[in-house]
Structure formats: structure tokens, C-alpha cells
Amino acid sequence: LDMCNGKLNGVTAFMTGKLRAAGDIMAAQRIPSLFPL
């Protein structure tokens, strides 16, 4: 929810373990560009 509100960066969440990703990590890195704030 904090990511949606712009309070939490996706990269920071991933690095701190608050966000987990499985599959194509390169594709996951492009997701923020799909939802500009």
C-alpha cells in the first residue's frame, strides 16, 4: 500500500525484504515505468 501511495520505493522494498519477486526480475524492474506518478 505504501508503494501505491508513493511512500515506499519498489527497489528499497525488494532490498529490505518487504517485497518479493519470482520470475523475470528484469521485467519486474520495468513495472514502475508503467505506472508513472
Phi, psi and omega in degrees: 000322178296327177295320179294327180276356180081012181271345183225128178281138181299320179294317178297317179298319179294315183292330180269358177088005179281343180229131178242146180226142176230142179107219185280100182294326179297321177292322180296328179291338180275349184302316181303330180289343178281338183235071181294145180264000000 
